[in-house]
Amino acid sequence: MDRITIGTEGTDLEQVLKITRGATAELSEEARTAIRKARARTEEVVSSGKPVYGVNTGFGRLANSIVSSDKLDLLQKNLLLSHACGTGPICSGSVTRVMMFLRIASLARGRSGIRERTLDQMLAILNSDIYPAVPSKGSLGASGDLAPLAHLSLPLIGEGKCVDLGEIISGKEALDRIGLKPVTLGPKEGLALINGTQTMTAITSLAYIESCRLADAADAAAAMSLEVLLGTTLPLGRELINLRPHRGAIETAENLRALIRDSEILTSHKACEKVQDAYSLRCVPQVHGATRDALRYIESILSVELASVTDNPLLMDDGTFVSGGNFHGQPVAFAADHLSLCVAELADISERRIERLLNPDLSGLPAFLSPDPGINSGFMIAQYTAASLVSENKVLAHPASVDSIPVSGSQEDHVSMGTTAAYQALSVVENSTYVVATELVCAAQAAEFIHRGKHGRGTCRIYKAIREKVEPLAEDRQFAEDIEAVAEMVSSGVFSEILNLIRDGGNLF
């Protein structure tokens, strides 16, 4: 099992992926030194009596309310209790573990004033099999993800709830099972724990990782469909694509050329009279490529966010605390909304290729890819489901970040809705995964009717991989399990692995 050392530079997507695969984490000595130094300065501020937001004052509209020194610990505890107002389904274990890891990585930068003891408590929970029960709804994404991060942090003090192998238990019971005692929060610690963008960033990061695998699977599906629909390869030509050289289009065209290389099926009809293919086949480099370019923008935003400090106030090099707006989720909100848009288009064009595969007037293949249409419906309703998911994506792709509702007596008068955007993006990715999986299942079935020689170098591997999970259709059966199996292949990166294997360069026209 991987073990990640958290330093003072934040984290990255590679480490996020490792956390989803069960990696544990520890603090570097450099991080521990920075944490102790920041905590010492925080204690100096408390001793001075000078008002500093969140250290010895109230929060939000109550920022001008000075809190006496004997009540500072209670102030932090009450902050967690009062802000744990989330609702809705509990976040998945993967989302919650990534959320906690990101919070630790941000606090380890030594700018937040949290105690080493408190971070060690978080690390112990992260490295256990138990995780906090965090409701998925309730964040505005402006003063950070206050409600979900409050739920995430309550178990540190023996409050809230946790999940242990599906069982909901109290925060106190969770600590007992791990062998920990509740911590008593000191000045600034409660605010440091809940003031940040880690919920929206965790969800968007996971959605982004899934999207990269989905983009590869979409290229694989398009190559399969192009081959079995006897499409033309001319629109994939390097010279043509380089006349409008968007990087994503170049990459997509390279992928398709590699996948169909040496395809006897495609060369078998070079002399046919077809002039051009429909857009869903001809424009794959331009459409899939635009998604790849958008994913690069999203990655750039996440890379900065994962290495950032996002709570408030923050400790400067001169020893002063400055109250700013690093907690505002607008950059991540835009990235999440953009993710919904660009992934929805992968499903949109995939569904059109599914229609071409199933429609005998367009494909020349048996209706709905059934060997015995009429008494059998074949994949007719699979396309209905794909169309439903595409339509749902159109609603989910409406940008959440265009909305804002003032809160806290209008002190916090502009919010990002970044966590809403992140959840929408995750839903769009899930829907689109099922659509692309449906196309792959249908394209593999269409191949059963094509007897024109060998598949391409990559499409052959795709066909064999699908057939390891899904049998050819002889007569009607329940198709949900077939689509689910291929969707799991998409999510696990099977088609990305195939692409990596066959992208070996060469002069691919």
C-alpha positions as CSV (number, residue, x, y, z in Angstrom):
1,M,0.0,0.0,0.0
2,D,1.3,3.5,-0.9
3,R,2.1,5.9,1.9
4,I,2.1,9.6,1.0
5,T,4.3,12.1,2.8
6,I,2.5,15.5,3.1
7,G,5.0,18.4,2.9
8,T,4.5,22.2,2.8
9,E,3.7,22.4,-0.9
10,G,0.2,21.0,-0.9
11,T,-0.7,18.0,-3.0
12,D,-1.6,17.0,-6.6
13,L,-3.9,14.8,-8.6
14,E,-1.5,11.8,-8.6
15,Q,-1.7,11.7,-4.8
16,V,-5.5,12.2,-4.9
17,L,-5.7,9.1,-7.1
18,K,-3.5,7.1,-4.6
19,I,-5.8,8.1,-1.7
20,T,-8.8,6.7,-3.6
21,R,-6.9,3.4,-3.9
22,G,-6.3,3.2,-0.2
23,A,-3.0,5.0,0.4
24,T,-2.2,6.3,3.8
25,A,-0.5,9.6,4.7
26,E,2.0,11.1,7.1
27,L,3.4,14.6,7.7
28,S,7.0,15.4,6.8
29,E,9.3,16.9,9.4
30,E,9.3,20.1,7.3
31,A,5.5,20.3,7.6
32,R,5.6,19.6,11.3
33,T,8.1,22.4,11.8
34,A,5.9,24.8,9.8
35,I,2.8,23.8,11.7
36,R,4.5,24.3,15.1
37,K,5.8,27.7,14.1
38,A,2.4,28.9,12.9
39,R,0.8,27.6,16.1
40,A,3.3,29.5,18.2
41,R,2.5,32.7,16.4
42,T,-1.2,32.1,16.9
43,E,-0.7,31.7,20.6
44,E,1.2,35.0,20.6
45,V,-1.8,36.8,19.0
46,V,-4.1,35.3,21.5
47,S,-1.9,36.4,24.4
48,S,-1.7,40.0,23.0
49,G,-5.5,40.4,23.1
50,K,-5.4,42.1,19.7
51,P,-8.6,41.2,17.8
52,V,-8.0,38.9,14.9
53,Y,-10.9,37.4,12.9
54,G,-11.7,33.9,13.9
55,V,-9.0,33.7,16.5
56,N,-10.7,35.8,19.2
57,T,-13.8,37.2,17.4
58,G,-17.1,35.9,16.2
59,F,-17.7,34.8,12.6
60,G,-19.3,36.3,9.5
61,R,-21.6,39.1,10.5
62,L,-20.4,38.6,14.1
63,A,-16.8,39.4,13.2
64,N,-16.8,42.6,15.4
65,S,-17.8,40.6,18.5
66,I,-14.7,40.1,20.7
67,V,-14.6,36.8,22.6
68,S,-13.0,36.7,26.1
69,S,-9.9,34.5,26.4
70,D,-11.6,32.0,28.8
71,K,-14.2,31.2,26.1
72,L,-11.9,30.8,23.1
73,D,-11.9,27.0,23.2
74,L,-15.7,26.9,23.5
75,L,-15.9,29.3,20.6
76,Q,-14.2,26.8,18.3
77,K,-16.2,23.9,19.5
78,N,-19.5,25.8,19.0
79,L,-18.3,26.8,15.5
80,L,-18.1,23.1,14.5
81,L,-21.4,22.2,16.2
82,S,-23.4,25.1,14.8
83,H,-22.0,24.8,11.2
84,A,-22.8,21.1,10.9
85,C,-26.1,21.8,9.2
86,G,-25.7,19.6,6.1
87,T,-28.4,17.4,4.7
88,G,-28.9,14.9,1.9
89,P,-27.2,11.5,1.3
90,I,-23.9,10.8,3.0
91,C,-20.8,11.3,0.8
92,S,-19.0,8.2,-0.5
93,G,-16.0,6.9,1.3
94,S,-13.7,8.0,-1.6
95,V,-15.0,11.6,-1.6
96,T,-14.7,11.8,2.2
97,R,-11.2,10.4,2.4
98,V,-10.0,12.7,-0.4
99,M,-11.7,15.7,1.3
100,M,-9.9,14.9,4.6
101,F,-6.6,14.4,2.8
102,L,-6.9,17.7,1.0
103,R,-7.8,19.5,4.3
104,I,-4.7,18.1,5.9
105,A,-2.5,19.0,3.0
106,S,-3.7,22.6,3.1
107,L,-3.3,22.9,6.8
108,A,0.2,21.4,6.6
109,R,1.4,24.5,4.7
110,G,1.8,26.2,8.1
111,R,-0.3,29.2,7.3
112,S,-3.4,28.3,9.3
113,G,-2.3,28.1,13.0
114,I,-3.7,24.7,13.7
115,R,-2.0,22.4,16.3
116,E,0.1,19.4,15.3
117,R,-1.9,17.3,17.7
118,T,-5.1,18.1,15.9
119,L,-3.7,17.2,12.5
120,D,-2.3,14.0,13.9
121,Q,-5.9,13.1,15.0
122,M,-7.1,13.8,11.4
123,L,-4.3,11.6,10.0
124,A,-5.2,8.8,12.3
125,I,-8.8,8.8,11.1
126,L,-7.7,9.1,7.5
127,N,-5.4,6.1,7.9
128,S,-8.2,4.0,9.5
129,D,-11.0,2.1,7.8
130,I,-13.5,4.5,9.4
131,Y,-14.5,7.8,7.8
132,P,-16.8,10.7,8.9
133,A,-20.4,10.7,7.8
134,V,-20.6,13.9,5.7
135,P,-24.0,15.0,4.3
136,S,-23.6,15.9,0.6
137,K,-25.7,19.1,0.6
138,G,-25.4,22.4,2.3
139,S,-22.4,24.2,1.0
140,L,-22.5,27.6,-0.8
141,G,-18.8,27.3,-1.7
142,A,-17.9,30.8,-0.5
143,S,-16.6,30.8,3.1
144,G,-15.3,27.5,2.0
145,D,-17.4,24.3,2.3
146,L,-18.5,25.2,5.8
147,A,-21.2,22.7,6.4
148,P,-19.6,19.5,5.0
149,L,-16.2,20.4,6.5
150,A,-17.9,20.9,9.9
151,H,-19.3,17.4,9.6
152,L,-15.9,16.1,8.5
153,S,-14.3,17.6,11.6
154,L,-16.8,16.8,14.3
155,P,-15.4,13.3,15.0
156,L,-12.1,14.9,16.0
157,I,-13.8,16.1,19.1
158,G,-15.9,13.0,19.6
159,E,-19.0,14.5,18.1
160,G,-20.9,13.9,14.8
161,K,-21.1,10.5,13.1
162,C,-18.9,8.2,11.2
163,V,-19.2,5.2,8.9
164,D,-17.5,1.9,9.7
165,L,-18.1,-0.8,7.0
166,G,-21.5,0.7,6.2
167,E,-22.5,1.0,9.9
168,I,-23.3,4.6,11.1
169,I,-21.7,5.1,14.5
170,S,-21.1,8.1,16.7
171,G,-17.9,10.1,16.5
172,K,-17.1,9.1,20.1
173,E,-17.5,5.4,19.2
174,A,-15.4,5.9,16.1
175,L,-12.5,7.3,18.2
176,D,-12.9,4.4,20.6
177,R,-12.6,1.9,17.8
178,I,-9.5,3.6,16.4
179,G,-8.0,4.0,19.8
180,L,-8.1,7.8,20.1
181,K,-9.4,10.3,22.6
182,P,-11.3,13.5,21.6
183,V,-9.2,16.6,21.1
184,T,-10.1,20.0,22.7
185,L,-9.8,22.6,20.0
186,G,-7.7,25.7,20.7
187,P,-8.1,29.2,19.4
188,K,-8.5,29.4,15.5
189,E,-8.6,25.6,15.1
190,G,-12.3,25.2,14.4
191,L,-12.2,27.9,11.8
192,A,-9.1,26.4,10.2
193,L,-10.8,23.1,9.9
194,I,-13.9,24.2,8.1
195,N,-12.9,27.3,6.1
196,G,-11.7,25.9,2.7
197,T,-12.7,24.5,-0.7
198,Q,-11.8,20.9,0.0
199,T,-15.3,19.4,-0.6
200,M,-15.8,20.9,-4.0
201,T,-12.1,20.3,-4.9
202,A,-12.3,16.6,-3.8
203,I,-15.4,16.0,-5.9
204,T,-14.2,17.9,-8.9
205,S,-10.9,16.1,-8.8
206,L,-12.5,12.7,-8.7
207,A,-14.8,13.7,-11.6
208,Y,-11.8,15.0,-13.6
209,I,-9.9,11.7,-13.1
210,E,-13.0,9.8,-14.3
211,S,-13.4,12.1,-17.2
212,C,-9.9,11.4,-18.5
213,R,-10.6,7.7,-18.6
214,L,-14.0,8.4,-20.2
215,A,-12.4,10.5,-22.9
216,D,-10.2,7.6,-23.8
217,A,-13.2,5.2,-23.8
218,A,-15.1,7.6,-26.0
219,D,-12.3,7.5,-28.6
220,A,-12.3,3.7,-28.3
221,A,-16.0,3.6,-28.9
222,A,-15.8,6.0,-31.8
223,A,-13.1,3.9,-33.5
224,M,-15.2,0.7,-33.1
225,S,-18.3,2.5,-34.5
226,L,-16.4,3.9,-37.4
227,E,-15.1,0.5,-38.3
228,V,-18.3,-1.5,-38.1
229,L,-20.3,1.3,-39.8
230,L,-17.7,1.2,-42.7
231,G,-16.8,4.8,-42.3
232,T,-14.1,6.7,-44.1
233,T,-10.8,7.4,-42.5
234,L,-10.0,10.5,-44.6
235,P,-11.3,13.0,-41.9
236,L,-8.6,11.6,-39.6
237,G,-5.7,12.5,-41.8
238,R,-2.8,14.3,-40.2
239,E,-2.6,17.0,-42.9
240,L,-6.3,17.8,-42.7
241,I,-6.3,18.0,-38.9
242,N,-3.2,20.2,-38.9
243,L,-5.0,22.8,-41.0
244,R,-6.9,23.5,-37.7
245,P,-4.4,22.3,-35.2
246,H,-6.2,22.4,-31.9
247,R,-4.2,20.1,-29.6
248,G,-7.2,18.0,-28.6
249,A,-8.2,17.4,-32.2
250,I,-4.7,16.3,-33.0
251,E,-4.6,13.9,-30.1
252,T,-8.0,12.4,-30.8
253,A,-7.2,11.9,-34.5
254,E,-3.9,10.2,-33.4
255,N,-5.9,7.9,-31.1
256,L,-8.4,6.9,-33.7
257,R,-5.7,6.3,-36.3
258,A,-3.8,4.1,-33.9
259,L,-6.9,2.1,-32.9
260,I,-8.0,1.4,-36.5
261,R,-4.5,0.8,-37.9
262,D,-4.3,-2.3,-40.1
263,S,-8.1,-2.7,-40.1
264,E,-9.0,-5.0,-43.0
265,I,-12.6,-4.1,-42.4
266,L,-12.0,-0.4,-43.3
267,T,-9.8,-1.1,-46.3
268,S,-12.4,-3.6,-47.7
269,H,-14.7,-0.8,-48.8
270,K,-12.3,1.8,-50.1
271,A,-13.9,1.7,-53.5
272,C,-17.4,2.4,-52.2
273,E,-19.4,5.4,-53.5
274,K,-19.9,7.0,-50.1
275,V,-18.8,10.6,-50.2
276,Q,-18.8,11.5,-46.5
277,D,-20.0,10.3,-43.1
278,A,-22.4,11.9,-40.7
279,Y,-21.0,14.4,-38.2
280,S,-21.0,11.9,-35.3
281,L,-18.3,9.9,-37.2
282,R,-16.6,12.6,-39.3
283,C,-16.3,15.2,-36.6
284,V,-15.0,13.0,-33.8
285,P,-11.5,14.7,-33.7
286,Q,-13.2,18.1,-33.4
287,V,-15.8,17.2,-30.8
288,H,-13.8,14.8,-28.6
289,G,-10.8,17.0,-29.1
290,A,-12.6,20.0,-27.7
291,T,-13.4,18.0,-24.6
292,R,-9.7,17.1,-24.2
293,D,-8.7,20.7,-24.5
294,A,-11.3,21.7,-21.9
295,L,-10.0,19.0,-19.6
296,R,-6.5,20.6,-19.8
297,Y,-8.0,23.8,-18.5
298,I,-9.7,22.0,-15.7
299,E,-6.5,20.2,-14.7
300,S,-4.7,23.5,-14.6
301,I,-7.2,24.9,-12.1
302,L,-7.2,21.8,-9.9
303,S,-3.4,21.7,-9.9
304,V,-3.3,25.2,-8.4
305,E,-6.1,24.5,-6.0
306,L,-4.6,21.3,-4.7
307,A,-1.4,23.1,-3.8
308,S,-3.2,26.1,-2.2
309,V,-4.1,27.4,1.3
310,T,-7.8,28.2,1.4
311,D,-8.8,29.1,4.9
312,N,-9.0,32.5,6.6
313,P,-7.4,34.4,8.1
314,L,-3.9,33.3,7.0
315,L,-0.5,33.8,8.6
316,M,1.9,36.0,6.5
317,D,5.7,35.8,6.5
318,D,5.9,38.9,8.7
319,G,3.9,37.1,11.4
320,T,0.6,39.0,10.9
321,F,-2.8,37.4,10.2
322,V,-4.5,38.7,7.1
323,S,-8.2,38.2,6.4
324,G,-8.8,37.7,2.7
325,G,-10.8,35.6,0.3
326,N,-8.8,32.5,-0.5
327,F,-11.8,30.4,0.6
328,H,-14.0,31.6,-2.2
329,G,-14.7,28.7,-4.6
330,Q,-15.2,30.6,-7.9
331,P,-12.2,29.1,-9.7
332,V,-13.2,25.5,-8.9
333,A,-16.9,26.3,-9.5
334,F,-16.1,27.5,-13.1
335,A,-13.9,24.4,-13.6
336,A,-16.7,22.1,-12.4
337,D,-19.3,23.7,-14.6
338,H,-16.9,23.5,-17.6
339,L,-16.4,19.8,-16.8
340,S,-20.1,19.2,-17.0
341,L,-20.3,20.9,-20.4
342,C,-17.4,19.1,-22.0
343,V,-18.2,15.7,-20.7
344,A,-21.9,16.0,-21.6
345,E,-20.8,16.4,-25.3
346,L,-19.0,13.1,-25.2
347,A,-22.3,11.5,-24.3
348,D,-24.3,13.6,-26.8
349,I,-22.2,12.5,-29.8
350,S,-22.0,8.9,-28.5
351,E,-25.7,8.6,-28.4
352,R,-25.9,9.7,-32.0
353,R,-23.5,6.9,-33.0
354,I,-25.6,4.4,-31.0
355,E,-28.6,5.5,-33.1
356,R,-26.6,4.9,-36.3
357,L,-25.6,1.4,-35.1
358,L,-29.1,0.4,-34.3
359,N,-31.0,2.0,-37.2
360,P,-30.9,-0.4,-40.2
361,D,-31.6,2.4,-42.6
362,L,-28.4,4.1,-41.5
363,S,-26.2,1.1,-40.7
364,G,-27.2,-1.6,-43.2
365,L,-27.1,-4.0,-40.2
366,P,-30.0,-5.9,-38.7
367,A,-32.5,-3.8,-36.8
368,F,-31.4,-3.0,-33.3
369,L,-28.5,-5.4,-33.8
370,S,-30.6,-8.5,-33.2
371,P,-29.9,-11.7,-35.2
372,D,-33.7,-12.2,-35.2
373,P,-35.5,-8.8,-35.1
374,G,-39.2,-8.8,-34.5
375,I,-39.6,-11.4,-31.9
376,N,-36.5,-9.8,-30.3
377,S,-36.2,-6.1,-29.6
378,G,-32.4,-6.2,-29.5
379,F,-30.8,-3.1,-28.1
380,M,-33.8,-0.8,-28.9
381,I,-34.3,0.3,-25.3
382,A,-30.6,0.6,-24.6
383,Q,-30.8,3.6,-26.9
384,Y,-33.8,4.9,-25.0
385,T,-31.8,4.9,-21.8
386,A,-28.8,6.6,-23.4
387,A,-31.1,9.3,-24.8
388,S,-32.6,9.8,-21.3
389,L,-29.1,10.2,-19.8
390,V,-28.1,12.7,-22.5
391,S,-31.3,14.7,-21.8
392,E,-30.6,14.6,-18.0
393,N,-27.1,15.9,-18.7
394,K,-28.6,18.9,-20.5
395,V,-30.2,19.9,-17.2
396,L,-27.2,19.1,-15.1
397,A,-24.9,21.1,-17.4
398,H,-26.7,24.4,-16.5
399,P,-23.9,26.3,-14.7
400,A,-24.4,26.4,-11.0
401,S,-21.7,29.1,-10.7
402,V,-24.0,31.8,-12.3
403,D,-26.1,31.8,-9.1
404,S,-25.4,33.6,-5.8
405,I,-27.4,34.1,-2.6
406,P,-26.2,36.5,0.1
407,V,-25.9,35.1,3.6
408,S,-24.6,36.0,7.1
409,G,-26.5,39.2,7.2
410,S,-25.1,40.1,3.7
411,Q,-21.5,40.0,5.1
412,E,-21.0,37.1,2.7
413,D,-22.9,38.6,-0.2
414,H,-21.4,36.7,-3.1
415,V,-21.0,32.9,-3.2
416,S,-19.7,30.4,-5.8
417,M,-22.1,27.4,-5.5
418,G,-19.0,25.4,-6.4
419,T,-20.0,22.3,-4.5
420,T,-23.3,22.2,-6.3
421,A,-21.3,22.5,-9.6
422,A,-19.0,19.7,-8.5
423,Y,-21.8,17.3,-7.7
424,Q,-23.5,18.1,-11.1
425,A,-20.2,17.4,-12.8
426,L,-19.9,14.1,-11.0
427,S,-23.4,13.1,-12.1
428,V,-22.7,14.1,-15.7
429,V,-19.6,12.0,-15.7
430,E,-21.5,9.0,-14.4
431,N,-24.3,9.4,-16.9
432,S,-21.9,9.8,-19.8
433,T,-20.0,6.7,-18.7
434,Y,-23.1,4.7,-19.2
435,V,-23.8,6.2,-22.6
436,V,-20.3,5.5,-23.9
437,A,-20.5,2.0,-22.3
438,T,-23.7,1.4,-24.3
439,E,-22.0,2.4,-27.5
440,L,-19.2,0.0,-26.8
441,V,-21.6,-2.8,-26.2
442,C,-23.6,-2.0,-29.4
443,A,-20.4,-1.6,-31.5
444,A,-19.2,-5.0,-30.3
445,Q,-22.5,-6.6,-31.2
446,A,-22.4,-4.9,-34.7
447,A,-19.0,-6.5,-35.2
448,E,-20.7,-9.9,-35.1
449,F,-22.4,-9.1,-38.5
450,I,-19.2,-7.8,-40.2
451,H,-17.3,-10.4,-42.1
452,R,-14.7,-8.3,-44.0
453,G,-11.5,-9.4,-42.4
454,K,-9.6,-8.4,-39.3
455,H,-10.3,-5.5,-36.9
456,G,-7.7,-2.8,-36.5
457,R,-4.8,-3.1,-34.1
458,G,-6.7,-1.3,-31.3
459,T,-10.3,-2.2,-32.2
460,C,-9.3,-5.9,-32.0
461,R,-8.2,-5.4,-28.4
462,I,-11.3,-3.4,-27.6
463,Y,-13.6,-6.2,-29.0
464,K,-11.8,-8.9,-27.1
465,A,-11.9,-6.9,-23.8
466,I,-15.6,-6.4,-24.2
467,R,-16.2,-10.1,-25.0
468,E,-14.5,-11.1,-21.8
469,K,-17.3,-9.4,-20.0
470,V,-20.3,-9.5,-22.4
471,E,-21.4,-12.4,-24.6
472,P,-22.7,-11.7,-28.1
473,L,-26.4,-11.3,-28.4
474,A,-28.3,-14.3,-29.7
475,E,-31.7,-13.5,-28.2
476,D,-33.2,-10.9,-25.9
477,R,-31.9,-10.8,-22.3
478,Q,-31.5,-8.2,-19.6
479,F,-28.9,-5.8,-20.9
480,A,-28.4,-3.7,-17.7
481,E,-25.7,-6.1,-16.4
482,D,-23.9,-6.0,-19.7
483,I,-23.8,-2.2,-19.8
484,E,-22.9,-2.0,-16.1
485,A,-19.9,-4.4,-16.7
486,V,-18.6,-2.2,-19.6
487,A,-19.2,1.0,-17.6
488,E,-17.0,-0.5,-14.9
489,M,-14.3,-1.2,-17.6
490,V,-14.5,2.5,-18.6
491,S,-14.2,3.7,-15.0
492,S,-11.3,1.4,-14.2
493,G,-9.3,2.6,-17.2
494,V,-9.4,-0.5,-19.3
495,F,-9.7,1.4,-22.5
496,S,-7.0,3.9,-21.5
497,E,-4.7,1.0,-21.0
498,I,-5.5,-0.3,-24.5
499,L,-4.8,3.1,-26.0
500,N,-1.5,3.3,-24.2
501,L,-0.5,-0.1,-25.5
502,I,-1.2,0.7,-29.2
503,R,0.0,4.3,-29.4
504,D,3.4,3.3,-30.7
505,G,3.8,6.1,-33.3
506,G,4.5,5.3,-36.9
507,N,3.2,6.9,-40.1
508,L,-0.5,6.5,-39.5
509,F,-1.6,8.4,-42.7
